[in-house]
Amino acid sequence: MPVFIEEFAVTDRESGPYALTSGPDGALWFTLVHSGGIGRLVPGGEPTIHQLDPECGPTIIAVGPDGALWFTEHRAHRIARITLDGKVTEFALPTAECGPFGIAAGPDGALWFTETSADRIGRITTDGQVTEFPLPISGGFPSAITAGSDDGMWFTLNQADAIGRIGMDGTITLHGLPTKSAAPVGIAAGHDGALWFVEIGAGQIGRITADGVITEFPLPDRTSRPHALTPGSGGTLWFTEWAGNRVGSITPDGIITVHDLPTDGSEPHGITLGPDGALWTALEIGTLARITAPRTPTAQLGLSTPSASQQVQTTQHTQRRHP
């Protein structure tokens, strides 16, 4: 099925839009990993940038149980919170140089995050109380994290080729992946109750059930370096291909479709379902891309119309079913 992709400039090329999420205020919130900022964009409006310490490296952003946005500051080794009116609070972490990366709200009313350099999973309450849980592995590089349907938090271990789960009591279980050098990064809960993840090293999409059964789906381009994924509508998940300069979708039964992005070398990273029902992805070249299928006229949505060079209607690049 054709998709229509539009790009909207939100900052300069050096700032590096990285991750994004839909806020409770009907806006997209995104991180600027290189310039140290948090951005906000209401579809159809102009972006607002909240400047942070330029060297802090804001990375993943998620909605908290308190209605604020929470994000990791990877280079400053902090967890931070920004309210809908732009007030920022930063929380230092107990372990020095821990490199927080992924963050997600848990079923217990707290935020859970990964510490890439410290082999720990962290938990922070909305009033800033931090607890850290050491992993039973060294050098695993815990990366993205998400809440599962089983009341646990699931995370990727990029350098250990594994998927982990931590319960609300701190019990940790690790599941090794069948493919060596898979290097999983992004992870999200699917509509089917399973966890889905990307393998940036192996060029595959993975699925793991709550009891640890793993299925891997090779991408048509195994060198595309998939980075992040998010549930869309109708059970389909969408993902980004950082090196392939594409976005793609995978159905619950493993049918994969990929689409080229309009601008060469745009470096897609985070992806989310937007407040307008479209898919949005953060492109490191300074734009956010909006993906719709079938095309919904821009004027009907009240969105600012990008230049012709920023619009493209694509057909599927390829399609593949896992054997």
C-alpha positions as CSV (number, residue, x, y, z in Angstrom):
1,M,0.0,0.0,0.0
2,P,1.4,3.5,-0.8
3,V,2.2,5.8,2.0
4,F,2.6,9.6,2.0
5,I,5.6,11.0,3.8
6,E,6.0,14.7,4.7
7,E,9.0,16.3,6.5
8,F,8.7,19.3,8.8
9,A,11.8,21.2,9.9
10,V,11.9,21.7,13.6
11,T,15.5,22.8,14.1
12,D,18.9,23.0,12.3
13,R,20.8,20.0,11.0
14,E,23.3,20.1,13.9
15,S,20.8,19.7,16.7
16,G,19.9,16.1,16.1
17,P,16.3,15.2,16.7
18,Y,16.6,11.7,18.2
19,A,13.5,10.3,20.1
20,L,9.9,11.5,20.3
21,T,6.6,10.7,22.0
22,S,3.1,11.9,22.0
23,G,2.3,14.0,25.1
24,P,-0.9,14.3,27.0
25,D,-1.4,17.8,25.6
26,G,-1.9,16.7,22.0
27,A,1.7,17.6,21.0
28,L,4.8,15.7,19.9
29,W,7.7,16.0,22.3
30,F,11.2,15.2,21.0
31,T,14.8,15.3,22.2
32,L,17.7,17.2,20.5
33,V,20.6,14.9,21.4
34,H,23.4,17.1,20.0
35,S,22.3,20.6,21.0
36,G,20.8,19.7,24.4
37,G,17.2,20.6,24.0
38,I,13.6,19.3,24.3
39,G,11.2,20.2,21.5
40,R,7.5,20.4,21.3
41,L,5.4,20.4,18.1
42,V,1.6,20.5,17.8
43,P,0.8,19.2,14.3
44,G,-0.1,22.2,12.3
45,G,1.8,24.6,14.5
46,E,5.4,25.9,15.0
47,P,7.9,24.1,17.1
48,T,9.0,25.3,20.5
49,I,12.5,24.4,21.8
50,H,13.4,24.3,25.5
51,Q,17.1,24.7,25.9
52,L,19.0,22.5,28.4
53,D,22.7,22.2,29.1
54,P,24.1,21.9,25.6
55,E,26.3,19.0,26.6
56,C,23.7,16.9,28.5
57,G,22.7,14.6,25.6
58,P,19.0,14.2,26.0
59,T,18.1,10.8,24.5
60,I,14.9,8.9,25.1
61,I,11.7,10.7,26.2
62,A,8.5,9.2,27.6
63,V,5.2,10.3,29.2
64,G,5.3,9.9,33.0
65,P,2.4,8.8,35.2
66,D,2.3,12.4,36.5
67,G,1.5,13.8,33.1
68,A,4.9,15.3,32.6
69,L,7.6,14.2,30.1
70,W,10.6,12.3,31.5
71,F,13.9,11.9,29.6
72,T,17.4,10.6,30.0
73,E,20.4,12.8,29.8
74,H,22.9,10.3,28.6
75,R,26.1,12.5,28.7
76,A,25.2,14.2,32.0
77,H,24.2,11.0,33.7
78,R,20.9,12.3,34.9
79,I,17.1,11.7,34.6
80,A,15.1,14.8,33.9
81,R,11.5,15.9,33.9
82,I,9.8,18.7,31.9
83,T,6.3,19.9,32.6
84,L,3.9,20.8,29.8
85,D,4.7,24.5,30.5
86,G,8.4,23.9,30.1
87,K,9.7,23.7,33.7
88,V,12.7,21.3,33.9
89,T,13.9,19.4,36.9
90,E,17.0,17.2,36.8
91,F,17.9,14.3,39.1
92,A,21.4,13.1,39.6
93,L,21.9,9.3,39.7
94,P,23.8,7.4,42.4
95,T,26.2,5.7,40.0
96,A,28.7,7.9,38.4
97,E,29.2,7.8,34.6
98,C,26.3,5.4,34.3
99,G,25.0,6.6,30.8
100,P,21.2,6.4,31.2
101,F,19.5,5.7,27.8
102,G,16.0,4.1,27.7
103,I,13.1,5.2,29.9
104,A,9.5,4.2,30.2
105,A,6.7,4.4,32.7
106,G,6.0,1.3,34.7
107,P,2.8,-0.3,36.1
108,D,3.9,0.8,39.6
109,G,3.6,4.5,39.0
110,A,7.3,5.0,38.7
111,L,9.7,5.5,35.7
112,W,12.2,2.7,34.8
113,F,15.4,3.4,32.9
114,T,18.6,1.7,31.7
115,E,22.2,2.5,32.6
116,T,24.2,1.5,29.6
117,S,27.7,1.9,31.2
118,A,26.8,0.5,34.6
119,D,24.9,-2.7,33.8
120,R,22.0,-1.6,35.9
121,I,18.3,-1.0,35.6
122,G,17.1,2.1,37.5
123,R,13.7,3.1,38.9
124,I,12.8,6.7,39.8
125,T,9.6,7.8,41.5
126,T,7.9,11.0,40.4
127,D,9.4,12.8,43.4
128,G,12.9,11.8,42.4
129,Q,13.7,8.7,44.6
130,V,16.1,6.5,42.7
131,T,16.7,2.7,43.1
132,E,19.2,0.8,41.0
133,F,19.2,-3.0,40.3
134,P,22.5,-4.6,39.1
135,L,22.2,-7.0,36.2
136,P,23.6,-10.5,36.4
137,I,25.9,-9.8,33.5
138,S,28.9,-7.5,32.7
139,G,29.2,-5.3,29.6
140,G,25.6,-6.0,28.5
141,F,24.9,-2.4,27.6
142,P,21.2,-2.2,28.5
143,S,19.5,0.1,26.0
144,A,15.8,0.6,25.4
145,I,13.1,-0.4,27.9
146,T,9.3,-0.7,27.8
147,A,6.4,-2.0,30.0
148,G,5.1,-5.4,29.1
149,S,1.5,-6.7,29.4
150,D,2.7,-9.0,32.2
151,D,3.4,-6.1,34.7
152,G,7.2,-6.4,34.1
153,M,9.6,-4.1,32.3
154,W,11.4,-5.5,29.3
155,F,14.7,-4.2,28.0
156,T,17.3,-4.9,25.3
157,L,20.9,-5.8,26.1
158,N,22.7,-4.5,23.0
159,Q,26.2,-6.0,23.7
160,A,24.9,-9.3,25.2
161,D,22.5,-10.2,22.4
162,A,19.7,-10.7,24.9
163,I,16.4,-9.4,26.0
164,G,15.8,-8.9,29.7
165,R,12.8,-8.6,32.1
166,I,12.7,-7.0,35.5
167,G,9.7,-7.5,37.8
168,M,8.4,-4.9,40.2
169,D,10.2,-6.8,43.0
170,G,13.6,-6.5,41.1
171,T,13.8,-10.0,39.9
172,I,15.7,-10.1,36.6
173,T,15.4,-12.7,33.9
174,L,17.6,-12.7,30.7
175,H,16.8,-14.4,27.4
176,G,19.6,-14.9,24.9
177,L,18.8,-14.3,21.2
178,P,19.3,-17.1,18.6
179,T,21.4,-14.8,16.3
180,K,24.9,-13.8,17.3
181,S,25.8,-10.1,17.0
182,A,22.2,-9.2,16.9
183,A,22.7,-6.1,19.0
184,P,19.1,-5.3,19.9
185,V,18.2,-1.7,20.5
186,G,14.5,-0.6,20.4
187,I,11.8,-2.5,22.1
188,A,8.0,-2.0,22.4
189,A,4.9,-3.9,23.5
190,G,2.8,-5.2,20.6
191,H,-1.0,-5.4,20.4
192,D,-0.6,-9.2,20.6
193,G,0.8,-9.1,24.2
194,A,4.3,-9.9,23.1
195,L,7.4,-7.7,23.0
196,W,8.8,-6.7,19.7
197,F,12.4,-5.4,19.2
198,V,14.9,-4.5,16.5
199,E,18.3,-6.1,15.9
200,I,20.5,-3.3,14.6
201,G,23.5,-5.7,14.1
202,A,21.6,-8.5,12.3
203,G,19.0,-6.5,10.3
204,Q,16.1,-8.3,11.9
205,I,12.9,-7.7,13.8
206,G,12.4,-9.9,16.8
207,R,9.4,-11.0,18.9
208,I,9.5,-12.5,22.4
209,T,6.5,-13.8,24.3
210,A,6.1,-13.4,28.1
211,D,7.4,-16.9,28.6
212,G,10.5,-16.3,26.5
213,V,9.7,-17.8,23.1
214,I,11.6,-15.8,20.5
215,T,10.9,-15.4,16.7
216,E,13.2,-13.4,14.4
217,F,12.1,-11.9,11.1
218,P,14.9,-11.0,8.7
219,L,14.6,-7.6,6.9
220,P,14.9,-7.4,3.1
221,D,18.0,-5.3,3.6
222,R,20.1,-6.9,6.4
223,T,22.5,-4.0,6.4
224,S,19.7,-1.4,7.1
225,R,20.5,-1.1,10.9
226,P,16.9,-0.9,12.3
227,H,16.9,1.4,15.3
228,A,13.5,1.9,17.0
229,L,9.9,0.6,16.7
230,T,6.4,1.4,17.9
231,P,3.0,-0.1,17.7
232,G,0.8,1.4,15.0
233,S,-2.9,0.7,14.3
234,G,-4.4,-2.7,13.5
235,G,-1.7,-4.8,15.2
236,T,1.0,-3.5,12.9
237,L,4.3,-2.3,14.3
238,W,6.5,0.4,12.5
239,F,10.2,0.7,12.7
240,T,13.1,2.9,11.4
241,E,16.1,1.8,9.4
242,W,18.9,4.2,10.3
243,A,21.4,3.1,7.6
244,G,18.7,2.2,5.1
245,N,17.1,5.6,5.3
246,R,13.6,4.0,5.4
247,V,10.7,3.3,7.7
248,G,8.9,0.0,7.6
249,S,6.1,-2.0,9.1
250,I,5.6,-5.6,10.2
251,T,2.3,-7.3,10.7
252,P,1.8,-9.8,13.5
253,D,2.3,-12.7,11.1
254,G,5.7,-11.3,9.9
255,I,4.9,-9.5,6.6
256,I,7.4,-6.7,6.2
257,T,7.0,-3.6,4.1
258,V,9.6,-0.8,3.8
259,H,9.4,2.7,2.4
260,D,12.2,5.1,1.4
261,L,12.3,8.5,3.1
262,P,12.2,11.6,0.9
263,T,15.6,13.0,1.9
264,D,18.8,11.0,1.4
265,G,20.9,10.4,4.5
266,S,18.2,11.6,6.9
267,E,19.2,9.2,9.7
268,P,15.8,8.2,11.2
269,H,15.9,7.3,14.9
270,G,12.8,7.3,17.1
271,I,9.3,6.6,15.9
272,T,5.9,7.0,17.5
273,L,2.2,7.1,16.8
274,G,1.3,10.8,16.9
275,P,-1.6,12.6,18.5
276,D,-3.1,13.0,15.0
277,G,-3.2,9.3,14.3
278,A,-0.2,9.4,11.9
279,L,3.2,7.9,12.4
280,W,6.0,10.3,13.2
281,T,9.7,9.7,13.1
282,A,12.7,11.9,14.2
283,L,15.3,12.5,11.5
284,E,18.7,13.6,12.7
285,I,18.9,16.2,9.8
286,G,16.6,18.5,11.8
287,T,13.2,17.4,10.8
288,L,10.3,15.2,11.9
289,A,8.6,13.1,9.2
290,R,4.9,12.3,9.1
291,I,3.8,9.0,7.6
292,T,0.2,8.3,6.6
293,A,-1.4,5.5,4.6
294,P,-3.5,6.2,2.7
295,R,-2.8,9.9,2.1
296,T,-4.8,12.4,4.1
297,P,-4.7,15.9,2.6
298,T,-2.5,18.2,4.6
299,A,-4.9,21.1,4.4
300,Q,-7.7,19.0,5.9
301,L,-5.5,18.3,8.9
302,G,-4.6,21.9,9.4
303,L,-0.9,21.1,9.0
304,S,1.6,23.6,7.6
305,T,2.3,22.5,4.0
306,P,6.0,21.6,3.5
307,S,7.8,22.4,0.2
308,A,7.4,20.0,-2.7
309,S,10.9,18.7,-2.1
310,Q,9.8,17.6,1.4
311,Q,6.8,15.5,0.2
312,V,6.8,12.1,-1.4
313,Q,4.2,9.4,-2.0
314,T,5.9,6.0,-2.0
315,T,4.9,2.5,-2.9
316,Q,6.2,-0.4,-0.9
317,H,9.8,-1.0,-1.4
318,T,9.6,-4.7,-0.8
319,Q,7.5,-7.2,1.1
320,R,8.6,-10.4,2.9
321,R,7.0,-13.1,5.0
322,H,9.1,-15.0,7.5
323,P,9.2,-18.7,6.6
